[in-house]
Amino acid sequence: MSLPPEKASELKQIIHQQLVKMDVHGRIREVLAETIREELAPEHQQLSTEDLMKALRQRGIIDDVMKELKFVTDENEKERTSAPKPSTHFVSREPPVLKKANIDPTRRYLYLQVLGGKAFLEHLQEPEPLPGQICSTFTLCLHFRNQRFRSKPVPCACEPDFHDGFLLEVHKDSLGDGSKMADATTMLSICDPVHMVLIKTDTFGETTLVASYFLEWRSVLAAENGKTNVAVELLGVGTESKVSVGVLNIRLEMYPQLSKTLSPEVTNTQFALERQKTAEKERLFLVYAKQWWREYLQIRPTHNTRLVKIFAQDENGVNRPVCSYIRPLRAGRLLDTPRQAARFVSVLGYERAPVIGGGGGKQEQWCSLLAFLCRNKGDCENHANLLCSLLLGFGLEAFVCAGTKAKGAPHTWVMTYGTDGTVTFWESLTGNRYIHRPINPDDPPLVEQPKPLYPYRTIGCIFNHQKFFGNCQPSDAVEVCVFDLHDESKWKPMSAEAIKSVCSPGTTSSVPPFPPLCASTLDAAVASNEIEVQLRVLVSEHRKDLGLSTVWDDHLSYLLSPALAAYELERTTGISAGNVEFQDAIRRAVPDGHTFKGFPIHFVYRNARRAFATCLRSPFCEEIICCRGDQVRLAVRVRVFTYPESACAVWIMFACKYRSVL
């Protein structure tokens, strides 16, 4: 590789400065003197360059120089050059470039390195991926004290090649005197674990939750030199929560190094005390919950059939009080309104918890928030818990409702209780809102009763992070339910103190802390364009198979944009706008004697082939795509609307115009 003269001189200058800084010349003189003394005294022979290099290498001076030399590319120059198109395949031929992190010398950091995995036996038979071949990948997601990290994806294998380092700030939430360096004793009182979630992404982009693990990092406080290696055995999730899925090798290190480490006896005693305190709180709450349930059943024997859910299993099969899955969550500047929050939750994918075997029984899995967000999909309980947390963060009095919908299927949704007594139901899977007006069964037959528009049939209980109410009205039908939460003859409350003892984020709580939401990493314009290009190819190929030619009308495609924007606005706010202008533009673009047809459709994924297959199942869309006639012109427009956590709403509109020939 040849360098221009000015670059070569600049490089020489940098190397010279580095050598001076490390006092390499002085060290070489010492080695030279020592080598001459040792080797040349007996026999006065010539000292070759090879001998000197060997001596320098033996004393580690060459290694030190190479470690210290860092080549940093000019960021501005990188920005000026156009970025190459991202590859759709998982290919990593370049050596990993480590980004520099700014370290505040007055803060304590935990450096967590993942140094590979082993015993992922499910992937024992998987062949090595060929260069350029699409393969399934593992991604490790971390959360610690309001900080989130994500590893580079690595190909799934029996021994996945994880090599990532994460710098976790222990001081993230200030502990008293912010300017004081936290010592080992202070850090021992920080009982927040490092939550690690392992996600598998298959070749079609579908994500699966593999494992969820809470790492106790404080063992490093008692380690010599402030470093320790840990082999973490990851267990499966749901029905496989007792089965090992693999082992991760992890190194923990404190920065700056601790001046004084703790003894292992001190750390082990602290852990034992915390476990004992947590277990006692949970035992007392269980005793109280049993007593509450007995009292609830004594009110009316039929209460036994109502869906009153006090505990729910998380992804690791641990029973937790349902109130612990909710906490006020503020989205910062990522979401502006409660309705936008409802839209965001609705575009996260819906998937029932996987179950092995048949039987038709619903397998429940109330995931921790990090597992739900990293996987980007979950069951209705996960959606309802997240929406309730966001609405509480926006200052509303929100509750999760547990009950049933049509055909008695268990379901959860969200309710907000207005200051004027207005009750609004929020469907977390669709973002729809319904005002609840109860029917009075004692009214005379001639009195007109409100017709409920919501799909809910019965309601057994409502709860949030501080309150839990069991429905003890004569009927649990939602349409006749009165939400007077202060009337204990209608709603039996649980003790707020009992809930607080196990659900509040405290020093000895087994409840995982909530992670912050992350901004979307998607470029909406690029994603929209990519899907649109792929759809054009798919439509052209489909029409070619039918013996039809395809002519695209770019102007007509562009005119479809306002309609897609209006559809998303309506989904978010409930307000329809811009329809008049859209219709006027289409009338101008379609000549007299021509017919226009359009078909909009909505997805929450970005797989163009899968979307196209779904569109063809609609007779209206197939009619447009397979349109025959005179002067047929086709149009397609895609608009991707991005939301936090890389969730997205994808609107696609197919259209055609052709001359009507009778």
Secondary structure, DSSP 8 states (H G I E B T S, - for coil): ----HHHHHHHHHHHHHHHHHTTHHHHHHHHHHHHIIIIISSS-----HHHHHHHHHHTTHHHHHHHH------HHHHHHS------SS----S----------TTS-EEEEEEEEEE--GGGTT-----TT----EEEEEEEETTEEEE---EE--SS---EEEEEEETTSS--S-TTS---HHHHHT----EEEEEEEE-TTS-EEEEEEEEE-GGGGGGSGGGEEEEEEEEE--GGGTTSEEEEEEEEEEEES--SS---HHHHHHHHHHHHHHHHHHHHHHHHHHHHHHHHHHHH-GGGGGS----EEE-TTS-EEEGGGG------TTS--SHHHHHHHHHHSEE-----SS-S---------HHHHHHHTEE-HHHHHHHHHHHHHHTT--EEEEEEEEGGG-EEEEEEEE-TTS-EEEE-TTT--EEEE----TTS-TTS------S-EEEEEEEE-SS-EEEE-SS--BGGG----TT-TTTEEE--HHHHHHHHS--TT--S------------HHHHHHHHHHHHHHHHHHHHHHTT----B-HHHHHHTHHHHHHHHHHHHHS---SHHHHHHHHHHHS-TTEEEEEEEEEESS--HHHHHHHHHTSHHHHHHHT--SEEEEEEEEEEEEE-GGG-EEEEEEEEEEEE---
